[in-house]
């Protein structure tokens, strides 16, 4: 379960295997997004040297130079990949953190 602001958009991609939540105040450009994907397995976790709490689960994360952060966690028998795009707007980033804190993983 994910709670997000009314002015954010939700896309269900690939029949529920991927979902995307994004904020797009300008119709020509997205400000930021959260892309969530279920994975069967995970390799290369040693590359993820940061930790971020998503809901109540601590995820292993890494950030690239383009303000994208990839996080991996295992709330059940499968892994979940969450790609988060931050922005220069501190208000957006505050909202982004609030959205991530509301994540609840159902079995």
N, CA, C and O atoms as a DFTB+ gen file, in Angstrom:
428 C
 N C O
     1  1       0.839      -1.162       0.000
     2  2       0.000       0.000       0.000
     3  2       0.893       1.237       0.000
     4  3       1.895       1.301       0.714
     5  1       0.510       2.214      -0.814
     6  2       1.290       3.434      -0.950
     7  2       0.339       4.619      -0.878
     8  3      -0.676       4.655      -1.572
     9  1       0.668       5.570      -0.047
    10  2      -0.111       6.808       0.002
    11  2       0.713       7.891      -0.690
    12  3       1.915       8.017      -0.456
    13  1       0.059       8.658      -1.534
    14  2       0.749       9.721      -2.246
    15  2      -0.222      10.889      -2.445
    16  3      -1.437      10.697      -2.407
    17  1       0.312      12.102      -2.658
    18  2      -0.547      13.287      -2.815
    19  2      -1.467      13.178      -4.035
    20  3      -1.137      12.504      -5.010
    21  1      -2.608      13.839      -3.971
    22  2      -3.580      13.807      -5.062
    23  2      -3.019      14.348      -6.369
    24  3      -3.433      13.912      -7.443
    25  1      -2.087      15.285      -6.296
    26  2      -1.548      15.865      -7.528
    27  2      -0.398      15.044      -8.124
    28  3       0.223      15.474      -9.095
    29  1      -0.108      13.862      -7.550
    30  2       0.852      12.937      -8.133
    31  2       0.083      11.920      -8.963
    32  3      -1.109      11.716      -8.737
    33  1       0.735      11.293      -9.902
    34  2       0.096      10.334     -10.804
    35  2       0.632       8.933     -10.545
    36  3       1.786       8.760     -10.152
    37  1      -0.216       7.937     -10.771
    38  2       0.170       6.544     -10.600
    39  2      -0.018       5.818     -11.919
    40  3      -1.081       5.899     -12.533
    41  1       1.011       5.111     -12.353
    42  2       0.935       4.264     -13.541
    43  2       1.183       2.825     -13.128
    44  3       2.153       2.543     -12.423
    45  1       0.327       1.915     -13.552
    46  2       0.513       0.492     -13.325
    47  2       1.135      -0.062     -14.603
    48  3       0.473      -0.153     -15.636
    49  1       2.387      -0.425     -14.526
    50  2       3.126      -0.905     -15.694
    51  2       3.255      -2.421     -15.629
    52  3       3.311      -2.984     -14.536
    53  1       3.302      -3.065     -16.732
    54  2       3.537      -4.513     -16.861
    55  2       2.658      -5.349     -15.943
    56  3       3.145      -6.250     -15.260
    57  1       1.377      -5.054     -15.927
    58  2       0.423      -5.873     -15.174
    59  2       0.685      -5.951     -13.688
    60  3       0.419      -6.985     -13.075
    61  1       1.195      -4.900     -13.094
    62  2       1.416      -4.876     -11.656
    63  2       2.816      -5.248     -11.222
    64  3       3.143      -5.105     -10.044
    65  1       3.668      -5.726     -12.142
    66  2       5.045      -6.047     -11.765
    67  2       5.846      -4.772     -11.504
    68  3       6.770      -4.766     -10.691
    69  1       5.488      -3.703     -12.196
    70  2       6.096      -2.393     -11.977
    71  2       4.991      -1.362     -11.795
    72  3       3.978      -1.387     -12.495
    73  1       5.200      -0.458     -10.846
    74  2       4.328       0.712     -10.767
    75  2       5.204       1.944     -10.639
    76  3       6.318       1.886     -10.119
    77  1       4.682       3.046     -11.120
    78  2       5.410       4.305     -11.081
    79  2       4.493       5.366     -10.486
    80  3       3.330       5.493     -10.868
    81  1       5.039       6.118      -9.549
    82  2       4.334       7.261      -8.980
    83  2       5.183       8.464      -9.334
    84  3       6.384       8.481      -9.061
    85  1       4.573       9.470      -9.939
    86  2       5.389      10.613     -10.308
    87  2       4.638      11.920     -10.147
    88  3       3.407      11.963     -10.139
    89  1       5.410      12.972     -10.021
    90  2       4.898      14.324      -9.843
    91  2       5.238      15.103     -11.098
    92  3       6.402      15.171     -11.491
    93  1       4.244      15.685     -11.724
    94  2       4.442      16.373     -13.000
    95  2       3.590      17.656     -13.048
    96  3       2.547      17.683     -13.702
    97  1       4.032      18.708     -12.362
    98  2       3.250      19.949     -12.392
    99  2       3.244      20.599     -13.774
   100  3       2.276      21.257     -14.156
   101  1       4.331      20.409     -14.518
   102  2       4.428      20.894     -15.891
   103  2       4.176      19.679     -16.786
   104  3       4.885      18.678     -16.678
   105  1       3.186      19.753     -17.658
   106  2       2.800      18.596     -18.487
   107  2       3.909      18.122     -19.430
   108  3       3.818      17.030     -19.991
   109  1       4.935      18.919     -19.606
   110  2       6.023      18.556     -20.521
   111  2       7.216      17.904     -19.818
   112  3       8.112      17.373     -20.473
   113  1       7.222      17.946     -18.478
   114  2       8.412      17.458     -17.774
   115  2       8.028      16.946     -16.386
   116  3       7.376      17.651     -15.616
   117  1       8.431      15.727     -16.076
   118  2       8.239      15.197     -14.724
   119  2       9.295      15.786     -13.809
   120  3      10.452      15.938     -14.201
   121  1       8.899      16.115     -12.601
   122  2       9.859      16.605     -11.617
   123  2      10.578      15.430     -10.976
   124  3      11.800      15.446     -10.829
   125  1       9.827      14.423     -10.599
   126  2      10.445      13.283      -9.947
   127  2       9.537      12.082      -9.970
   128  3       8.361      12.174     -10.321
   129  1      10.101      10.950      -9.590
   130  2       9.325       9.719      -9.669
   131  2       9.829       8.692      -8.674
   132  3      10.943       8.771      -8.158
   133  1       8.952       7.720      -8.428
   134  2       9.289       6.521      -7.675
   135  2       8.860       5.353      -8.560
   136  3       7.682       5.235      -8.898
   137  1       9.785       4.504      -8.934
   138  2       9.489       3.336      -9.764
   139  2       9.709       2.095      -8.909
   140  3      10.801       1.886      -8.381
   141  1       8.672       1.271      -8.772
   142  2       8.719       0.108      -7.895
   143  2       8.583      -1.150      -8.747
   144  3       7.697      -1.233      -9.597
   145  1       9.454      -2.122      -8.521
   146  2       9.441      -3.349      -9.320
   147  2       9.690      -4.560      -8.426
   148  3      10.573      -4.534      -7.568
   149  1       8.919      -5.607      -8.626
   150  2       9.152      -6.878      -7.940
   151  2      10.238      -7.637      -8.672
   152  3      10.242      -7.686      -9.902
   153  1      11.160      -8.231      -7.930
   154  2      12.251      -9.008      -8.508
   155  2      12.285     -10.394      -7.880
   156  3      11.958     -10.552      -6.703
   157  1      12.680     -11.398      -8.659
   158  2      12.805     -12.756      -8.138
   159  2      14.121     -12.965      -7.410
   160  3      14.194     -13.735      -6.453
   161  1      15.158     -12.281      -7.865
   162  2      16.468     -12.448      -7.240
   163  2      17.228     -11.136      -7.320
   164  3      16.794     -10.182      -7.965
   165  1      18.347     -11.111      -6.666
   166  2      19.128      -9.886      -6.595
   167  2      20.600     -10.238      -6.617
   168  3      21.048     -11.117      -5.880
   169  1      21.345      -9.559      -7.453
   170  2      22.783      -9.763      -7.500
   171  2      23.501      -8.442      -7.319
   172  3      22.936      -7.387      -7.608
   173  1      24.716      -8.478      -6.855
   174  2      25.522      -7.270      -6.732
   175  2      25.135      -6.352      -5.591
   176  3      25.385      -5.148      -5.661
   177  1      24.530      -6.889      -4.541
   178  2      24.085      -6.060      -3.433
   179  2      25.249      -5.340      -2.749
   180  3      25.051      -4.309      -2.107
   181  1      26.459      -5.881      -2.887
   182  2      27.614      -5.248      -2.253
   183  2      27.871      -3.840      -2.790
   184  3      28.563      -3.051      -2.147
   185  1      27.321      -3.517      -3.962
   186  2      27.474      -2.176      -4.539
   187  2      26.610      -1.147      -3.819
   188  3      26.813       0.056      -3.987
   189  1      25.656      -1.602      -3.028
   190  2      24.699      -0.712      -2.379
   191  2      25.148      -0.466      -0.947
   192  3      24.888      -1.278      -0.060
   193  1      25.828       0.666      -0.722
   194  2      26.479       0.912       0.554
   195  2      25.774       1.972       1.403
   196  3      26.310       2.391       2.429
   197  1      24.586       2.409       0.992
   198  2      23.814       3.360       1.785
   199  2      22.593       2.630       2.339
   200  3      22.182       1.593       1.818
   201  1      22.024       3.188       3.400
   202  2      20.787       2.635       3.939
   203  2      19.724       3.715       3.965
   204  3      20.014       4.877       4.249
   205  1      18.494       3.331       3.671
   206  2      17.362       4.249       3.685
   207  2      16.169       3.480       4.207
   208  3      15.925       2.347       3.792
   209  1      15.415       4.095       5.124
   210  2      14.229       3.442       5.642
   211  2      13.057       3.734       4.724
   212  3      12.744       4.891       4.445
   213  1      12.413       2.671       4.256
   214  2      11.241       2.778       3.388
   215  2      10.121       2.056       4.108
   216  3      10.149       0.833       4.253
   217  1       9.133       2.816       4.560
   218  2       8.125       2.251       5.454
   219  2       8.809       1.943       6.766
   220  3       9.311       2.847       7.434
   221  1       8.835       0.678       7.141
   222  2       9.542       0.271       8.367
   223  2      10.733      -0.630       8.053
   224  3      11.346      -1.190       8.961
   225  1      11.058      -0.770       6.780
   226  2      12.132      -1.671       6.349
   227  2      13.355      -0.855       5.932
   228  3      13.234       0.141       5.219
   229  1      14.522      -1.285       6.382
   230  2      15.766      -0.639       5.977
   231  2      16.217      -1.260       4.662
   232  3      16.395      -2.474       4.565
   233  1      16.397      -0.421       3.662
   234  2      16.801      -0.878       2.329
   235  2      18.270      -0.576       2.092
   236  3      18.825       0.356       2.675
   237  1      18.893      -1.365       1.236
   238  2      20.258      -1.097       0.768
   239  2      20.136      -0.241      -0.482
   240  3      19.366      -0.576      -1.382
   241  1      20.877       0.853      -0.555
   242  2      20.705       1.815      -1.643
   243  2      22.041       2.281      -2.208
   244  3      23.093       2.137      -1.585
   245  1      21.957       2.847      -3.417
   246  2      23.093       3.553      -4.010
   247  2      22.524       4.717      -4.807
   248  3      21.410       4.641      -5.323
   249  1      23.294       5.792      -4.903
   250  2      22.866       6.990      -5.621
   251  2      23.857       7.270      -6.730
   252  3      25.068       7.159      -6.540
   253  1      23.324       7.641      -7.916
   254  2      24.223       8.013      -9.008
   255  2      24.343       9.542      -9.049
   256  3      23.763      10.232      -8.211
   257  1      25.077      10.056      -9.999
   258  2      25.300      11.494     -10.114
   259  2      24.117      12.272     -10.639
   260  3      24.169      13.502     -10.675
   261  1      23.051      11.607     -11.046
   262  2      21.891      12.284     -11.635
   263  2      20.709      12.331     -10.666
   264  3      19.559      12.412     -11.097
   265  1      20.984      12.282      -9.369
   266  2      19.957      12.356      -8.325
   267  2      18.998      11.177      -8.340
   268  3      17.874      11.292      -7.852
   269  1      19.420      10.048      -8.891
   270  2      18.609       8.833      -8.842
   271  2      19.197       7.906      -7.785
   272  3      20.410       7.707      -7.712
   273  1      18.316       7.349      -6.976
   274  2      18.723       6.409      -5.944
   275  2      18.002       5.099      -6.194
   276  3      16.785       5.075      -6.380
   277  1      18.756       4.009      -6.198
   278  2      18.188       2.673      -6.337
   279  2      18.262       2.008      -4.979
   280  3      19.326       1.964      -4.362
   281  1      17.133       1.488      -4.508
   282  2      17.072       0.795      -3.228
   283  2      16.517      -0.602      -3.438
   284  3      15.642      -0.822      -4.275
   285  1      17.037      -1.537      -2.667
   286  2      16.588      -2.923      -2.734
   287  2      16.260      -3.394      -1.327
   288  3      17.015      -3.166      -0.382
   289  1      15.123      -4.052      -1.212
   290  2      14.710      -4.590       0.060
   291  2      13.952      -5.885      -0.150
   292  3      13.540      -6.208      -1.264
   293  1      13.777      -6.617       0.926
   294  2      13.105      -7.919       0.836
   295  2      12.024      -7.988       1.916
   296  3      12.254      -8.520       3.002
   297  1      10.829      -7.440       1.603
   298  2       9.760      -7.452       2.596
   299  2       9.070      -8.807       2.733
   300  3       8.364      -9.044       3.713
   301  1       9.266      -9.696       1.764
   302  2       8.662     -11.032       1.800
   303  2       9.612     -11.995       1.107
   304  3      10.827     -11.836       1.222
   305  1       9.104     -12.977       0.399
   306  2       9.975     -13.947      -0.267
   307  2      10.625     -13.386      -1.527
   308  3      11.572     -13.976      -2.048
   309  1      10.130     -12.260      -2.021
   310  2      10.692     -11.640      -3.221
   311  2      11.344     -10.308      -2.862
   312  3      11.038      -9.698      -1.837
   313  1      12.239      -9.881      -3.725
   314  2      12.876      -8.588      -3.562
   315  2      12.031      -7.511      -4.226
   316  3      11.251      -7.783      -5.139
   317  1      12.205      -6.287      -3.749
   318  2      11.562      -5.134      -4.344
   319  2      12.649      -4.121      -4.661
   320  3      13.496      -3.815      -3.823
   321  1      12.611      -3.607      -5.883
   322  2      13.519      -2.556      -6.317
   323  2      12.721      -1.252      -6.343
   324  3      11.618      -1.200      -6.886
   325  1      13.282      -0.218      -5.759
   326  2      12.631       1.087      -5.774
   327  2      13.638       2.098      -6.290
   328  3      14.692       2.296      -5.685
   329  1      13.318       2.737      -7.403
   330  2      14.160       3.793      -7.959
   331  2      13.494       5.124      -7.613
   332  3      12.315       5.332      -7.899
   333  1      14.256       6.013      -7.000
   334  2      13.738       7.287      -6.521
   335  2      14.496       8.411      -7.216
   336  3      15.727       8.415      -7.234
   337  1      13.769       9.354      -7.781
   338  2      14.395      10.514      -8.407
   339  2      14.132      11.734      -7.535
   340  3      12.980      12.112      -7.320
   341  1      15.181      12.338      -7.042
   342  2      15.066      13.556      -6.252
   343  2      15.105      14.762      -7.183
   344  3      15.274      14.611      -8.393
   345  1      14.950      15.953      -6.623
   346  2      14.927      17.171      -7.420
   347  2      15.598      18.285      -6.625
   348  3      15.915      18.114      -5.449
   349  1      15.810      19.421      -7.272
   350  2      16.382      20.583      -6.597
   351  2      15.381      21.238      -5.646
   352  3      15.775      21.986      -4.751
   353  1      14.103      20.963      -5.835
   354  2      13.046      21.579      -5.043
   355  2      12.963      20.907      -3.666
   356  3      12.567      19.744      -3.587
   357  1      13.323      21.602      -2.582
   358  2      13.303      20.975      -1.260
   359  2      11.894      20.568      -0.817
   360  3      11.742      19.604      -0.067
   361  1      10.877      21.279      -1.263
   362  2       9.502      20.927      -0.907
   363  2       9.108      19.588      -1.538
   364  3       8.462      18.759      -0.896
   365  1       9.502      19.384      -2.793
   366  2       9.258      18.099      -3.455
   367  2       9.967      16.972      -2.702
   368  3       9.376      15.923      -2.445
   369  1      11.231      17.191      -2.351
   370  2      12.008      16.158      -1.669
   371  2      11.407      15.822      -0.303
   372  3      11.439      14.666       0.118
   373  1      10.868      16.808       0.379
   374  2      10.191      16.569       1.663
   375  2       8.963      15.683       1.435
   376  3       8.729      14.734       2.183
   377  1       8.181      16.000       0.399
   378  2       7.005      15.195       0.067
   379  2       7.421      13.781      -0.318
   380  3       6.776      12.811       0.080
   381  1       8.495      13.660      -1.090
   382  2       9.017      12.358      -1.494
   383  2       9.343      11.501      -0.272
   384  3       8.983      10.324      -0.229
   385  1      10.015      12.076       0.712
   386  2      10.335      11.338       1.930
   387  2       9.072      10.926       2.678
   388  3       9.017       9.838       3.251
   389  1       8.062      11.785       2.674
   390  2       6.796      11.438       3.326
   391  2       6.130      10.263       2.611
   392  3       5.606       9.358       3.261
   393  1       6.147      10.273       1.278
   394  2       5.560       9.167       0.510
   395  2       6.286       7.863       0.845
   396  3       5.640       6.847       1.100
   397  1       7.604       7.880       0.848
   398  2       8.381       6.672       1.141
   399  2       8.108       6.152       2.553
   400  3       8.113       4.943       2.785
   401  1       7.872       7.066       3.493
   402  2       7.631       6.638       4.874
   403  2       6.285       5.932       5.040
   404  3       6.076       5.240       6.036
   405  1       5.363       6.097       4.073
   406  2       4.035       5.483       4.185
   407  2       3.967       4.085       3.580
   408  3       2.942       3.416       3.706
   409  1       5.026       3.633       2.934
   410  2       4.989       2.323       2.280
   411  2       4.656       1.235       3.287
   412  3       5.236       1.179       4.371
   413  1       3.714       0.371       2.918
   414  2       3.388      -0.824       3.686
   415  2       3.423      -1.986       2.710
   416  3       2.767      -1.948       1.669
   417  1       4.173      -3.001       3.036
   418  2       4.322      -4.152       2.152
   419  2       3.386      -5.249       2.611
   420  3       3.466      -5.722       3.745
   421  1       2.499      -5.646       1.719
   422  2       1.534      -6.702       2.013
   423  2       2.062      -8.012       1.463
   424  3       2.700      -8.025       0.411
   425  1       1.816      -9.090       2.136
   426  2       2.317     -10.381       1.684
   427  2       1.422     -10.979       0.630
   428  3       1.696     -12.072       0.135
